Amino acid sequence: MISESSSPEGNQRHAGLPTSADFSPPVDPGPLPGGNAKLRGPATDALFQAVLALRTVDECYAFFEDLLTTAELHSIAQRWQVAGLLDQGQKYEDVASVTHASSATISRVSRSLHYGADGYRLILDRLADHRHE
């Protein structure tokens, strides 16, 4: 019995479409400082290269409006606001009052600030350095 994928008709029907071989898992680059190897892959790299190509806040608004839902963008912005307030030493209750973030969100951001990949720390420090220049 010839399977559909090995028959000439099956190959024609799927010609040009990606196969499971096209979606091989990303190569494990080993331990990464400040990064989770499970997140790495060509699609994620391409996304981050696109973000790095943005030059203005207006370009960011246009790109992220197309990329994310309104709720996703608000959620990301809220996490960033929470990170900034926690970094300033604000108490959870005050952060919740200002941002309307849930205690779970505040806790998650706090955990990332203290035990995460140091991405928040990198950008918080970089922005603080730019303000002092």
ZIZIDA-V314485 format. One record per pair of residues at least 24 apart in sequence whose C-alpha atoms are under 8 Angstrom apart, sorted by the first residue. I is the first residue (numbers start at 1). J is the second residue. Records with the same first field share a line. If there is no record, write none. Layout:
I=J  J
This chain:
33=117
34=116  117  118  119
35=117
36=117
79=105  106  109
82=106  109
83=109  110  113  120
84=124
86=110
